[in-house]
Every structure is written in C-alpha cells, then in structure tokens.
Amino acid sequence: MANTLMELRLRYDDFFRVERFNYPERIAAAIDDSIHRSRSNSSKFANATSSLTTPDHPRFRIPLTELRSFDPRLVNSLIRDPLRHLRALEASAHDVAMEERPGYDKHDVKVKVALGGPVASRPMSPRELASGSLRRLVCVEGVAVKVSSIKPKLVKSVHYCPQTNTHESRTYVDATDPQLGLPALDSTGNELPDKRVTITSTAYPTKDKDGNPLETEFGLSVFKDYQ
C-alpha cells in the first residue's frame, strides 16, 4: 500500500483516469460552475467592497463506493488517515484540473474534494463521537440546532513596504487547520519528512525586519470562511 505523498498521488491519479467514472469531465464541470458563480457574484456586488471576499474554490464529490470498487484497501487507508489522503486526493485532482482547464488556479484557487457515501456500517450520532474518532474519517448524522454566522479567517497576509518598495507575506496556521501535524511541503509540492506543519503565531506584522512600516494589501491577502 502506498505510504508517501507521491505514491498516494499516483494511486489517486490512476483512479481519476478510470474511464467509467469520467472524473476529468466532472472536475472540468466543477471549475466551470465555480467561474460562473464568481462572475455572477462580481456583477452582483460590483459596487460593494470585495477585498475581503474568499476565493470560490471548485468542489466536486467523490462517492466512496466508486473509490471502494477501484481499490478497497485504499478506502480503508483513507478512513484511518484522511488528512494525508485528502492532501494527495486534492493534489491529484489539481493535476487533472490543470489539464482540463489550464490556468484555472489564478488567485490561489484550488479544486477541493467532497467525500460522500457510507463510511462504516452505519452513521454515528454526536453522542458516539469519542477520542477514538480523532483524525479519522467518520460520518455523523444529526440535527444542527444552532450555528454561528460565517466569518472570514485570515490564511495569508500580504504587506507592502513603501520605503523599500517590496512585498512580503505571512501564512497563519491554527488548531483547526487540516494540514496541522502533516509533513510540510516544499515549493514543488513534495513532502519534507523532517519538517511538520505547526501552529504559527497570530502576531500581525506592522514593521519589516529593519523597522520600516508595512501596509497591508487586503486585496492580495487570502481569507477562508469559517464558523
């Protein structure tokens, strides 16, 4: 069974290439729908402040029954270690998306994966969730009686220094980040086994290393929805 990120990516790439599942067209359709929604929202809120809007990531659904028919052991591994597998799944989906819709990933947009179908013999209830479910893929069935409003969370801030005419950026990782605890990635997307994704400081930079004041470029910064 595949262990490294590259091995998992190759295995999921094989899955996406299975002709009967038709995933290239499904991924392309998700990107087209996302572009249509973004254009509709842009025209609808043309006169409103849009610098804090979060990118509309294309999303498509993978039924676990299809993945199970392709490789049952791969599904079992996905259920036991979903974070590593989701990273590989979305990386492979991004490769397919770049073939179908080159250049779709402008403005930090990346295709996202939603999993559907039965995970176990039956769904769990909220009362059945325990420490044994941590970092595992589970299906919870229940009724949400109260939810908070959706707010933007800062993922990456971009800053401009007028004195040096340069830009610098800072990324933020908190306890809810799905990449937390996984091996860090280099610029080519390969894992660094000796370096892990850890929680970063929430301190917001106002000066560079030389003490020059920084201006925040909100339009270039990246936010995500959370509640």
Helices and strands as residue ranges (DSSP letters): H 5-16, G 19-21, H 23-44, E 59-63, H 64-70, H 72-80, H 82-100, G 106-108, E 112-116, G 126-128, G 131-133, E 151-161, E 166-171, E 183-185, E 191-196, E 215-216, E 222-226
